[in-house]
Amino acid sequence: MIEKLKELGWKKTGGFLVMAFVAFAFIFGGFGGGFSTNNQNNIAKINKTNVTTQDFIDYINQSGISQEAIRDNLDNNIIEELLSGLISTTLIDLEIKDFDLSINEKTILKNIKENKNFHDENGIFQRIKYEKFLLSNNLSAPIFELQLKNRELQKHLFDLIGAGTITPNFLIEKKFEENIKSLDIEYFDMENLYKTKDDYTENEIEAFIDENKDQLKREYIDFRYAILNPKNLIGIEEFNQEFFDKIDSIEDKISQELTFETILEDINVDIIEVNEFAPNSNKQINEDLIYSKKASKIDLIESSDNFLLYNIDNLYDRAPDLNDEIIKGEIIELIYQKGKFDYNREIIEEIQNKKLDNLKFEELARSNKEYSSINSIEDDKLFNINSVKMLYALPVNSFALVNKQDKIYLVKITGTNKNSFNETDEKYIKFANAQNTNNRKSILQSYDQLLNTKYQVQLNQKTIDRLKNYFK
């Protein structure tokens, strides 16, 4: 069923019931200038329940969306989005009937009288405010009260689905204690264990290039270009209409596929020739810009206060040139980073295979070992927050590689300390609410999966197409 809704362009956000409840449960406004028809063709079928074009029309009339807005967004799948909303609300109605949920008129009346929008400054319900609200929203009392009833029924449905989602206090307290405990740790920076850039020999560099020759090949270009500006095009330094007419003329010649030489034959400018070019750490604004546009053999592009007319003469791949110190430095940096990655991976494998013990830890640390504490699972003063969360999931005497920005550390958890808290603390209350919300969300997602098997949605594409044609 959900796959059918996805085909409609509907985006699932953790349970279609949640989406439908938020978006469609309580609509104040009427359509006003909506359309009507007696065509009762089915647009969809949910199990044995037909969803007719009249249902769809009524849904649009309630939604407050104008025909013009629908027409302007036909290419953005607005019909499919509206239909997915109608199907969602229909499914909720079917579930309400299936659970035999009901609500009496006294409850509806109570909700209206408790609505603060209808109270005076003393908090007393005023009938006249209620009547003005109905008039201003083009609603009758029966329609509004029906909408209110539907909203309450939907609320009862979600309360029923989420029943029992309150986590026992002792479990919340236990988990909160785990999150606010402090960890005693020993750690050191791994940097001193890595092979330095100067340690890599020429043979190692060449071997690395040979092993990765396909990935390390770079694309080079040979090209020519001219810098165009008001001074060399019209003889003055002003960007006026005459200058831009000249620029337009050059662009026209490019579109006519005239050659670089032909375009410049009447323009007195220097032609700059560049061979074997590929960007590097030394920024060259014009050359780097032309390289980024190399997909076009000839073009005119803006560069600061100038225009560049360029022509790509050759484009080819080449292996790294170790005689170029800049390229060689880039290759060594790649080798160095790979060496760090490989060493870190070896340490992780030793941790996973329980081959890293206290003796090996002390041997690696030498005199670089530091001692500290992490105060809670939210304390990121020493390491990135994701690394802290990982440490809190490990037992005492565990080892782990963690990071802080671009540095890697090897950490040993040496102990934990329990921290006291009060159930009235703001952090605890927020944590407890989050636990219950997450549990409720999990149950709604499970319920959504259950509905996938409970309901089969079939769409009538011909009717959908006719509805689209109506708005064109």
BAPA-44682 format. One record per residue (C-alpha): residue in three letters; x, y, z; residue number from 1. Coordinates in steps of 0.25 Angstrom, whole numbers. Layout:
N
r:ALA	x:X	y:Y	z:Z	k:NUM
...
% end
This chain:
472
r:MET	x:0	y:0	z:0	k:1
r:ILE	x:11	y:10	z:4	k:2
r:GLU	x:18	y:7	z:-10	k:3
r:LYS	x:5	y:12	z:-17	k:4
r:LEU	x:6	y:25	z:-9	k:5
r:LYS	x:20	y:26	z:-12	k:6
r:GLU	x:17	y:25	z:-27	k:7
r:LEU	x:8	y:37	z:-25	k:8
r:GLY	x:19	y:46	z:-21	k:9
r:TRP	x:15	y:45	z:-6	k:10
r:LYS	x:27	y:46	z:4	k:11
r:LYS	x:27	y:37	z:16	k:12
r:THR	x:31	y:44	z:29	k:13
r:GLY	x:32	y:33	z:39	k:14
r:GLY	x:17	y:28	z:37	k:15
r:PHE	x:6	y:33	z:28	k:16
r:LEU	x:-3	y:34	z:39	k:17
r:VAL	x:5	y:44	z:46	k:18
r:MET	x:6	y:52	z:33	k:19
r:ALA	x:-9	y:52	z:31	k:20
r:PHE	x:-12	y:55	z:45	k:21
r:VAL	x:-3	y:68	z:45	k:22
r:ALA	x:-7	y:72	z:31	k:23
r:PHE	x:-22	y:69	z:29	k:24
r:ALA	x:-28	y:66	z:43	k:25
r:PHE	x:-34	y:80	z:45	k:26
r:ILE	x:-37	y:90	z:34	k:27
r:PHE	x:-43	y:103	z:38	k:28
r:GLY	x:-45	y:109	z:24	k:29
r:GLY	x:-55	y:106	z:13	k:30
r:PHE	x:-52	y:106	z:-2	k:31
r:GLY	x:-60	y:118	z:-7	k:32
r:GLY	x:-61	y:117	z:-22	k:33
r:GLY	x:-58	y:102	z:-23	k:34
r:PHE	x:-64	y:93	z:-34	k:35
r:SER	x:-74	y:83	z:-34	k:36
r:THR	x:-78	y:71	z:-43	k:37
r:ASN	x:-88	y:59	z:-43	k:38
r:ASN	x:-77	y:50	z:-48	k:39
r:GLN	x:-76	y:38	z:-38	k:40
r:ASN	x:-64	y:31	z:-45	k:41
r:ASN	x:-55	y:24	z:-36	k:42
r:ILE	x:-41	y:30	z:-34	k:43
r:ALA	x:-36	y:20	z:-25	k:44
r:LYS	x:-40	y:7	z:-17	k:45
r:ILE	x:-36	y:3	z:-3	k:46
r:ASN	x:-39	y:-11	z:-1	k:47
r:LYS	x:-54	y:-11	z:-3	k:48
r:THR	x:-56	y:4	z:-1	k:49
r:ASN	x:-57	y:13	z:-13	k:50
r:VAL	x:-51	y:27	z:-14	k:51
r:THR	x:-59	y:35	z:-24	k:52
r:THR	x:-56	y:47	z:-32	k:53
r:GLN	x:-67	y:54	z:-23	k:54
r:ASP	x:-59	y:50	z:-11	k:55
r:PHE	x:-47	y:57	z:-17	k:56
r:ILE	x:-55	y:69	z:-21	k:57
r:ASP	x:-60	y:71	z:-7	k:58
r:TYR	x:-46	y:69	z:-1	k:59
r:ILE	x:-41	y:80	z:-10	k:60
r:ASN	x:-52	y:89	z:-7	k:61
r:GLN	x:-49	y:87	z:8	k:62
r:SER	x:-34	y:89	z:6	k:63
r:GLY	x:-35	y:104	z:2	k:64
r:ILE	x:-26	y:102	z:-10	k:65
r:SER	x:-31	y:110	z:-22	k:66
r:GLN	x:-33	y:104	z:-36	k:67
r:GLU	x:-22	y:114	z:-41	k:68
r:ALA	x:-12	y:109	z:-31	k:69
r:ILE	x:-15	y:94	z:-35	k:70
r:ARG	x:-14	y:98	z:-50	k:71
r:ASP	x:0	y:105	z:-48	k:72
r:ASN	x:5	y:93	z:-41	k:73
r:LEU	x:1	y:81	z:-49	k:74
r:ASP	x:15	y:79	z:-54	k:75
r:ASN	x:19	y:78	z:-39	k:76
r:ASN	x:10	y:66	z:-37	k:77
r:ILE	x:0	y:74	z:-28	k:78
r:ILE	x:-12	y:65	z:-32	k:79
r:GLU	x:-4	y:53	z:-28	k:80
r:GLU	x:0	y:60	z:-15	k:81
r:LEU	x:-15	y:64	z:-12	k:82
r:LEU	x:-19	y:49	z:-15	k:83
r:SER	x:-9	y:44	z:-6	k:84
r:GLY	x:-15	y:53	z:5	k:85
r:LEU	x:-29	y:48	z:2	k:86
r:ILE	x:-25	y:34	z:3	k:87
r:SER	x:-17	y:36	z:16	k:88
r:THR	x:-30	y:42	z:22	k:89
r:THR	x:-39	y:31	z:17	k:90
r:LEU	x:-30	y:21	z:23	k:91
r:ILE	x:-31	y:28	z:36	k:92
r:ASP	x:-46	y:28	z:35	k:93
r:LEU	x:-46	y:13	z:32	k:94
r:GLU	x:-37	y:10	z:44	k:95
r:ILE	x:-46	y:18	z:53	k:96
r:LYS	x:-58	y:10	z:48	k:97
r:ASP	x:-50	y:-3	z:50	k:98
r:PHE	x:-47	y:1	z:64	k:99
r:ASP	x:-62	y:5	z:66	k:100
r:LEU	x:-57	y:18	z:72	k:101
r:SER	x:-68	y:29	z:75	k:102
r:ILE	x:-70	y:42	z:82	k:103
r:ASN	x:-82	y:49	z:88	k:104
r:GLU	x:-88	y:62	z:85	k:105
r:LYS	x:-85	y:67	z:100	k:106
r:THR	x:-70	y:65	z:97	k:107
r:ILE	x:-71	y:73	z:84	k:108
r:LEU	x:-78	y:84	z:91	k:109
r:LYS	x:-68	y:84	z:103	k:110
r:ASN	x:-56	y:86	z:93	k:111
r:ILE	x:-63	y:98	z:86	k:112
r:LYS	x:-66	y:105	z:100	k:113
r:GLU	x:-51	y:102	z:104	k:114
r:ASN	x:-45	y:108	z:91	k:115
r:LYS	x:-38	y:120	z:95	k:116
r:ASN	x:-41	y:127	z:82	k:117
r:PHE	x:-55	y:128	z:86	k:118
r:HIS	x:-53	y:134	z:100	k:119
r:ASP	x:-53	y:148	z:105	k:120
r:GLU	x:-42	y:155	z:113	k:121
r:ASN	x:-48	y:148	z:126	k:122
r:GLY	x:-47	y:134	z:119	k:123
r:ILE	x:-62	y:132	z:118	k:124
r:PHE	x:-68	y:126	z:105	k:125
r:GLN	x:-75	y:136	z:96	k:126
r:ARG	x:-85	y:131	z:86	k:127
r:ILE	x:-83	y:143	z:78	k:128
r:LYS	x:-68	y:140	z:76	k:129
r:TYR	x:-71	y:126	z:71	k:130
r:GLU	x:-82	y:131	z:61	k:131
r:LYS	x:-72	y:142	z:56	k:132
r:PHE	x:-62	y:131	z:54	k:133
r:LEU	x:-71	y:122	z:46	k:134
r:LEU	x:-76	y:134	z:37	k:135
r:SER	x:-61	y:139	z:34	k:136
r:ASN	x:-57	y:125	z:30	k:137
r:ASN	x:-70	y:122	z:22	k:138
r:LEU	x:-74	y:110	z:31	k:139
r:SER	x:-87	y:106	z:37	k:140
r:ALA	x:-87	y:101	z:51	k:141
r:PRO	x:-91	y:86	z:47	k:142
r:ILE	x:-79	y:86	z:37	k:143
r:PHE	x:-69	y:92	z:47	k:144
r:GLU	x:-74	y:82	z:58	k:145
r:LEU	x:-73	y:70	z:49	k:146
r:GLN	x:-58	y:75	z:46	k:147
r:LEU	x:-56	y:76	z:61	k:148
r:LYS	x:-62	y:62	z:63	k:149
r:ASN	x:-53	y:56	z:52	k:150
r:ARG	x:-41	y:62	z:59	k:151
r:GLU	x:-44	y:57	z:72	k:152
r:LEU	x:-47	y:43	z:67	k:153
r:GLN	x:-33	y:43	z:60	k:154
r:LYS	x:-27	y:48	z:73	k:155
r:HIS	x:-34	y:36	z:80	k:156
r:LEU	x:-28	y:27	z:69	k:157
r:PHE	x:-14	y:31	z:72	k:158
r:ASP	x:-16	y:31	z:87	k:159
r:LEU	x:-21	y:16	z:85	k:160
r:ILE	x:-9	y:13	z:76	k:161
r:GLY	x:1	y:19	z:85	k:162
r:ALA	x:-5	y:13	z:98	k:163
r:GLY	x:5	y:7	z:107	k:164
r:THR	x:17	y:15	z:101	k:165
r:ILE	x:21	y:22	z:114	k:166
r:THR	x:34	y:17	z:118	k:167
r:PRO	x:35	y:12	z:133	k:168
r:ASN	x:42	y:23	z:142	k:169
r:PHE	x:53	y:13	z:147	k:170
r:LEU	x:57	y:10	z:132	k:171
r:ILE	x:58	y:25	z:129	k:172
r:GLU	x:66	y:28	z:142	k:173
r:LYS	x:75	y:16	z:139	k:174
r:LYS	x:78	y:21	z:125	k:175
r:PHE	x:79	y:36	z:129	k:176
r:GLU	x:89	y:31	z:140	k:177
r:GLU	x:97	y:24	z:129	k:178
r:ASN	x:97	y:37	z:120	k:179
r:ILE	x:102	y:47	z:132	k:180
r:LYS	x:112	y:38	z:138	k:181
r:SER	x:127	y:42	z:136	k:182
r:LEU	x:137	y:34	z:129	k:183
r:ASP	x:152	y:33	z:134	k:184
r:ILE	x:161	y:31	z:122	k:185
r:GLU	x:175	y:30	z:118	k:186
r:TYR	x:178	y:35	z:104	k:187
r:PHE	x:189	y:39	z:94	k:188
r:ASP	x:190	y:46	z:80	k:189
r:MET	x:193	y:35	z:69	k:190
r:GLU	x:201	y:45	z:61	k:191
r:ASN	x:215	y:41	z:66	k:192
r:LEU	x:212	y:27	z:62	k:193
r:TYR	x:210	y:30	z:47	k:194
r:LYS	x:221	y:29	z:37	k:195
r:THR	x:225	y:44	z:34	k:196
r:LYS	x:225	y:49	z:20	k:197
r:ASP	x:240	y:50	z:19	k:198
r:ASP	x:241	y:35	z:22	k:199
r:TYR	x:235	y:31	z:9	k:200
r:THR	x:246	y:27	z:-1	k:201
r:GLU	x:246	y:29	z:-16	k:202
r:ASN	x:243	y:15	z:-18	k:203
r:GLU	x:231	y:15	z:-9	k:204
r:ILE	x:226	y:27	z:-16	k:205
r:GLU	x:227	y:21	z:-30	k:206
r:ALA	x:221	y:8	z:-25	k:207
r:PHE	x:209	y:16	z:-20	k:208
r:ILE	x:207	y:23	z:-34	k:209
r:ASP	x:209	y:9	z:-41	k:210
r:GLU	x:198	y:3	z:-32	k:211
r:ASN	x:188	y:15	z:-34	k:212
r:LYS	x:192	y:19	z:-48	k:213
r:ASP	x:178	y:20	z:-53	k:214
r:GLN	x:173	y:28	z:-41	k:215
r:LEU	x:185	y:37	z:-41	k:216
r:LYS	x:184	y:41	z:-56	k:217
r:ARG	x:181	y:55	z:-58	k:218
r:GLU	x:174	y:62	z:-69	k:219
r:TYR	x:183	y:73	z:-76	k:220
r:ILE	x:179	y:84	z:-86	k:221
r:ASP	x:186	y:92	z:-96	k:222
r:PHE	x:179	y:105	z:-99	k:223
r:ARG	x:179	y:119	z:-104	k:224
r:TYR	x:171	y:131	z:-98	k:225
r:ALA	x:170	y:146	z:-99	k:226
r:ILE	x:166	y:156	z:-89	k:227
r:LEU	x:155	y:165	z:-93	k:228
r:ASN	x:151	y:178	z:-87	k:229
r:PRO	x:146	y:192	z:-91	k:230
r:LYS	x:160	y:197	z:-92	k:231
r:ASN	x:164	y:187	z:-103	k:232
r:LEU	x:150	y:186	z:-110	k:233
r:ILE	x:146	y:201	z:-111	k:234
r:GLY	x:158	y:209	z:-106	k:235
r:ILE	x:152	y:214	z:-93	k:236
r:GLU	x:150	y:208	z:-79	k:237
r:GLU	x:135	y:210	z:-78	k:238
r:PHE	x:126	y:198	z:-78	k:239
r:ASN	x:116	y:204	z:-88	k:240
r:GLN	x:106	y:199	z:-98	k:241
r:GLU	x:116	y:199	z:-109	k:242
r:PHE	x:125	y:190	z:-101	k:243
r:PHE	x:113	y:180	z:-98	k:244
r:ASP	x:109	y:181	z:-113	k:245
r:LYS	x:123	y:176	z:-116	k:246
r:ILE	x:122	y:165	z:-106	k:247
r:ASP	x:109	y:161	z:-112	k:248
r:SER	x:115	y:160	z:-126	k:249
r:ILE	x:126	y:151	z:-121	k:250
r:GLU	x:116	y:142	z:-115	k:251
r:ASP	x:108	y:142	z:-128	k:252
r:LYS	x:121	y:138	z:-135	k:253
r:ILE	x:123	y:126	z:-125	k:254
r:SER	x:109	y:121	z:-128	k:255
r:GLN	x:112	y:122	z:-143	k:256
r:GLU	x:124	y:112	z:-140	k:257
r:LEU	x:134	y:122	z:-145	k:258
r:THR	x:148	y:119	z:-141	k:259
r:PHE	x:156	y:126	z:-130	k:260
r:GLU	x:165	y:133	z:-140	k:261
r:THR	x:154	y:138	z:-149	k:262
r:ILE	x:147	y:144	z:-137	k:263
r:LEU	x:159	y:151	z:-132	k:264
r:GLU	x:164	y:156	z:-146	k:265
r:ASP	x:158	y:170	z:-145	k:266
r:ILE	x:162	y:171	z:-130	k:267
r:ASN	x:175	y:176	z:-126	k:268
r:VAL	x:178	y:168	z:-113	k:269
r:ASP	x:189	y:159	z:-108	k:270
r:ILE	x:187	y:144	z:-109	k:271
r:ILE	x:192	y:136	z:-97	k:272
r:GLU	x:196	y:122	z:-100	k:273
r:VAL	x:197	y:111	z:-89	k:274
r:ASN	x:201	y:97	z:-90	k:275
r:GLU	x:200	y:85	z:-81	k:276
r:PHE	x:192	y:91	z:-71	k:277
r:ALA	x:184	y:85	z:-59	k:278
r:PRO	x:180	y:92	z:-47	k:279
r:ASN	x:189	y:91	z:-34	k:280
r:SER	x:191	y:98	z:-21	k:281
r:ASN	x:196	y:111	z:-28	k:282
r:LYS	x:184	y:118	z:-31	k:283
r:GLN	x:183	y:124	z:-46	k:284
r:ILE	x:170	y:130	z:-47	k:285
r:ASN	x:168	y:131	z:-62	k:286
r:GLU	x:174	y:118	z:-65	k:287
r:ASP	x:167	y:111	z:-54	k:288
r:LEU	x:154	y:117	z:-59	k:289
r:ILE	x:156	y:112	z:-73	k:290
r:TYR	x:160	y:98	z:-68	k:291
r:SER	x:147	y:97	z:-61	k:292
r:LYS	x:139	y:100	z:-74	k:293
r:LYS	x:148	y:91	z:-83	k:294
r:ALA	x:135	y:83	z:-87	k:295
r:SER	x:133	y:95	z:-97	k:296
r:LYS	x:144	y:95	z:-107	k:297
r:ILE	x:142	y:110	z:-110	k:298
r:ASP	x:134	y:120	z:-101	k:299
r:LEU	x:134	y:134	z:-95	k:300
r:ILE	x:133	y:135	z:-80	k:301
r:GLU	x:134	y:146	z:-69	k:302
r:SER	x:146	y:147	z:-60	k:303
r:SER	x:145	y:158	z:-50	k:304
r:ASP	x:144	y:171	z:-59	k:305
r:ASN	x:149	y:164	z:-71	k:306
r:PHE	x:143	y:154	z:-81	k:307
r:LEU	x:152	y:143	z:-86	k:308
r:LEU	x:151	y:137	z:-100	k:309
r:TYR	x:157	y:123	z:-100	k:310
r:ASN	x:160	y:112	z:-109	k:311
r:ILE	x:163	y:98	z:-104	k:312
r:ASP	x:174	y:92	z:-114	k:313
r:ASN	x:177	y:79	z:-107	k:314
r:LEU	x:171	y:71	z:-96	k:315
r:TYR	x:178	y:58	z:-91	k:316
r:ASP	x:182	y:49	z:-79	k:317
r:ARG	x:196	y:48	z:-73	k:318
r:ALA	x:202	y:41	z:-61	k:319
r:PRO	x:207	y:50	z:-49	k:320
r:ASP	x:221	y:56	z:-52	k:321
r:LEU	x:230	y:54	z:-40	k:322
r:ASN	x:239	y:65	z:-46	k:323
r:ASP	x:229	y:75	z:-43	k:324
r:GLU	x:230	y:78	z:-28	k:325
r:ILE	x:216	y:82	z:-26	k:326
r:ILE	x:211	y:69	z:-32	k:327
r:LYS	x:221	y:61	z:-24	k:328
r:GLY	x:216	y:68	z:-11	k:329
r:GLU	x:202	y:65	z:-14	k:330
r:ILE	x:205	y:50	z:-17	k:331
r:ILE	x:213	y:49	z:-4	k:332
r:GLU	x:202	y:55	z:4	k:333
r:LEU	x:193	y:44	z:-2	k:334
r:ILE	x:203	y:33	z:2	k:335
r:TYR	x:204	y:39	z:16	k:336
r:GLN	x:189	y:40	z:18	k:337
r:LYS	x:187	y:25	z:13	k:338
r:GLY	x:198	y:21	z:23	k:339
r:LYS	x:191	y:27	z:34	k:340
r:PHE	x:178	y:21	z:30	k:341
r:ASP	x:184	y:7	z:29	k:342
r:TYR	x:191	y:8	z:42	k:343
r:ASN	x:178	y:13	z:49	k:344
r:ARG	x:171	y:1	z:42	k:345
r:GLU	x:181	y:-9	z:48	k:346
r:ILE	x:179	y:-3	z:62	k:347
r:ILE	x:164	y:-5	z:60	k:348
r:GLU	x:165	y:-19	z:56	k:349
r:GLU	x:174	y:-22	z:68	k:350
r:ILE	x:163	y:-16	z:77	k:351
r:GLN	x:152	y:-24	z:71	k:352
r:ASN	x:161	y:-37	z:72	k:353
r:LYS	x:164	y:-33	z:86	k:354
r:LYS	x:179	y:-33	z:83	k:355
r:LEU	x:181	y:-19	z:88	k:356
r:ASP	x:184	y:-20	z:103	k:357
r:ASN	x:189	y:-11	z:114	k:358
r:LEU	x:204	y:-15	z:111	k:359
r:LYS	x:202	y:-11	z:96	k:360
r:PHE	x:195	y:2	z:100	k:361
r:GLU	x:206	y:6	z:109	k:362
r:GLU	x:216	y:3	z:99	k:363
r:LEU	x:209	y:11	z:88	k:364
r:ALA	x:207	y:23	z:97	k:365
r:ARG	x:221	y:24	z:103	k:366
r:SER	x:222	y:38	z:110	k:367
r:ASN	x:210	y:44	z:102	k:368
r:LYS	x:199	y:38	z:110	k:369
r:GLU	x:189	y:48	z:117	k:370
r:TYR	x:179	y:46	z:127	k:371
r:SER	x:165	y:53	z:127	k:372
r:SER	x:150	y:51	z:130	k:373
r:ILE	x:138	y:52	z:121	k:374
r:ASN	x:127	y:58	z:129	k:375
r:SER	x:114	y:53	z:121	k:376
r:ILE	x:110	y:48	z:108	k:377
r:GLU	x:108	y:62	z:103	k:378
r:ASP	x:123	y:66	z:107	k:379
r:ASP	x:130	y:69	z:94	k:380
r:LYS	x:142	y:77	z:100	k:381
r:LEU	x:152	y:66	z:97	k:382
r:PHE	x:146	y:58	z:85	k:383
r:ASN	x:135	y:59	z:75	k:384
r:ILE	x:121	y:56	z:80	k:385
r:ASN	x:120	y:44	z:72	k:386
r:SER	x:133	y:38	z:78	k:387
r:VAL	x:128	y:42	z:92	k:388
r:LYS	x:115	y:34	z:90	k:389
r:MET	x:123	y:22	z:85	k:390
r:LEU	x:131	y:22	z:98	k:391
r:TYR	x:119	y:23	z:106	k:392
r:ALA	x:114	y:10	z:100	k:393
r:LEU	x:127	y:3	z:104	k:394
r:PRO	x:130	y:-4	z:117	k:395
r:VAL	x:142	y:-1	z:126	k:396
r:ASN	x:156	y:-5	z:121	k:397
r:SER	x:151	y:-4	z:107	k:398
r:PHE	x:160	y:3	z:96	k:399
r:ALA	x:155	y:11	z:85	k:400
r:LEU	x:160	y:20	z:74	k:401
r:VAL	x:153	y:34	z:74	k:402
r:ASN	x:155	y:47	z:67	k:403
r:LYS	x:155	y:62	z:70	k:404
r:GLN	x:154	y:70	z:56	k:405
r:ASP	x:166	y:64	z:48	k:406
r:LYS	x:173	y:57	z:60	k:407
r:ILE	x:172	y:43	z:64	k:408
r:TYR	x:174	y:38	z:78	k:409
r:LEU	x:175	y:24	z:85	k:410
r:VAL	x:166	y:24	z:97	k:411
r:LYS	x:165	y:14	z:109	k:412
r:ILE	x:153	y:15	z:119	k:413
r:THR	x:159	y:13	z:133	k:414
r:GLY	x:147	y:15	z:141	k:415
r:THR	x:133	y:22	z:143	k:416
r:ASN	x:127	y:31	z:153	k:417
r:LYS	x:112	y:32	z:156	k:418
r:ASN	x:106	y:46	z:157	k:419
r:SER	x:94	y:50	z:165	k:420
r:PHE	x:82	y:57	z:159	k:421
r:ASN	x:68	y:61	z:162	k:422
r:GLU	x:55	y:57	z:155	k:423
r:THR	x:51	y:72	z:155	k:424
r:ASP	x:64	y:76	z:147	k:425
r:GLU	x:61	y:82	z:134	k:426
r:LYS	x:71	y:72	z:127	k:427
r:TYR	x:64	y:60	z:133	k:428
r:ILE	x:50	y:65	z:129	k:429
r:LYS	x:54	y:67	z:115	k:430
r:PHE	x:61	y:54	z:114	k:431
r:ALA	x:49	y:46	z:119	k:432
r:ASN	x:40	y:53	z:109	k:433
r:ALA	x:49	y:50	z:98	k:434
r:GLN	x:49	y:35	z:102	k:435
r:ASN	x:34	y:34	z:102	k:436
r:THR	x:33	y:42	z:89	k:437
r:ASN	x:43	y:32	z:82	k:438
r:ASN	x:35	y:20	z:87	k:439
r:ARG	x:23	y:26	z:82	k:440
r:LYS	x:29	y:29	z:68	k:441
r:SER	x:34	y:14	z:68	k:442
r:ILE	x:20	y:9	z:71	k:443
r:LEU	x:14	y:18	z:60	k:444
r:GLN	x:25	y:13	z:50	k:445
r:SER	x:21	y:-2	z:53	k:446
r:TYR	x:6	y:2	z:52	k:447
r:ASP	x:9	y:8	z:38	k:448
r:GLN	x:16	y:-6	z:34	k:449
r:LEU	x:4	y:-13	z:39	k:450
r:LEU	x:-5	y:-5	z:30	k:451
r:ASN	x:3	y:-8	z:18	k:452
r:THR	x:-2	y:-22	z:19	k:453
r:LYS	x:-16	y:-18	z:24	k:454
r:TYR	x:-20	y:-9	z:12	k:455
r:GLN	x:-18	y:-10	z:-3	k:456
r:VAL	x:-19	y:3	z:-10	k:457
r:GLN	x:-22	y:2	z:-25	k:458
r:LEU	x:-22	y:15	z:-34	k:459
r:ASN	x:-30	y:18	z:-46	k:460
r:GLN	x:-20	y:25	z:-55	k:461
r:LYS	x:-30	y:29	z:-66	k:462
r:THR	x:-38	y:36	z:-56	k:463
r:ILE	x:-26	y:43	z:-50	k:464
r:ASP	x:-22	y:48	z:-64	k:465
r:ARG	x:-36	y:53	z:-67	k:466
r:LEU	x:-35	y:61	z:-54	k:467
r:LYS	x:-22	y:67	z:-59	k:468
r:ASN	x:-28	y:71	z:-72	k:469
r:TYR	x:-40	y:78	z:-65	k:470
r:PHE	x:-30	y:88	z:-59	k:471
r:LYS	x:-22	y:90	z:-72	k:472
% end
